[in-house]
Amino acid sequence: MKRPLLPEDRVDPAIRDVISSNHRDIVDEVEAAVAGNAVVVVGMKQNPFPRRARKALTAAEIWSGWPTFPMIFVKGVLIGGAAEVQRLLDSGELARRLAAPADVPGGRAGNSAAAR
């Protein structure tokens, strides 16, 4: 899946660096967390859905430690948000995925991540 972006010739050269480096620190932090952890929840703290996702993961004794809006990664793969993680928990699929051999590129099969 590719996110649609404006073609480079439709972006003023003076702002190209601003666009390419916008929130780079956050992107780098998310990439590092996803690479190093089996489960990562990424989002904004004020959004109620991350709390719902964290609550579901905590109840299943699987907590990533990421306290923001639910953008949930399992072994480096985005699985969705609160509703999707609950579906995977209810079906037992999340436990199966976590029990499978670690396949996070450069990562480990841990259950924690950096908190924002």
N, C-alpha and C positions, 0 to 999 in steps of 0.2 A: 504494500500500500504506500503510495507516495502522496505527500501533502502538496496541494497545488500552491505554487509560489509565483510571484510576478517574474517574468523573464528579466534577466539582468539589464537588458537594454531599456527597460521601463522603470528602472530605479536609478535615481540621480547618483552619479559617482561619489558625490560628497557624503552620502549617507549609507553607502554599501557596507562600510566597516561597522557602522552602528548596528545595522541589521544583522550582520554575520556574527557579531560578538554580543548581541542582546542576551542578557541572562546566561552568558556562557558558564559562569560559575555554578549556576543551578544545574545546567545541562551536564557539566562535568561531575557534579556531586551525584546526580541521579545515575549517570553511567557507571560511576565507581560503585555505588550501592548495588545496582543490578548485577554488575560483574562479580561482586563479592558475596552475594546473599541469595538464598533460594527464594525468599519471599520479601518483596519490597512494596510498601504502600507509599505513593507519592501524592501530595496534594496540598491544599490550603487549609490551615488549622480551623478557620471559622466555618468551613463547609461541614454540615452534619453527616454527610456520607462517609468521610474518613473515620469518624468515631464509630459508625455502624460497622464498617469493615474491620476496624481494630477490635471492636467488641466480639465480632464473630470469630476472628482469628485468636483472640485471647481465650475465648471459651473452648476452642479446639486446641489450646496450648501451643499455638503457632502465632508468634507475634514478631512482626518485622521491626517495630520500633519507629516507623516513619509516621509522624502525627499529622499528616495533611491530606488533601482531597484524594479520593481513592483512584489511583492509577496503580493497579496491583500487578506486579511481575512475579512469576513463579519460575525459578530456574532460568531467569533471563528473558522470559516470554511474557508479554503483556496479556493478562487474562481478563481484564476489565476492571469493574469497580465493585461496590458493595453487593449488588444483586448477583453478580457473576461469581464472586467468591463464596457467597452463601450457597448458591446452586452447586458449586464444586464441593463444598463442605458437606452439604446434605446428601449428595450422591456418593460420597466417598472418593471421588475422583481426585480431590486435592491431596488426600493422604497417599493415594497411589502414585501421583506425580512426585510427591516429596520422597517416597520410598525408593523410587527409581534411582539408578546411579546418577551421580552429579554430572550434569552436562552444561553447566554455566561456563562459558568461555572465560578462562582465567580466574574462575571463581571457586567457591566452595559451597557445600550444601547446608550452610548455616541458616539460622532462623532469626537473625538480628540484622539491623541496618542502622545507619546514622539517622539521628533525629534532627529535625529542623526546629 
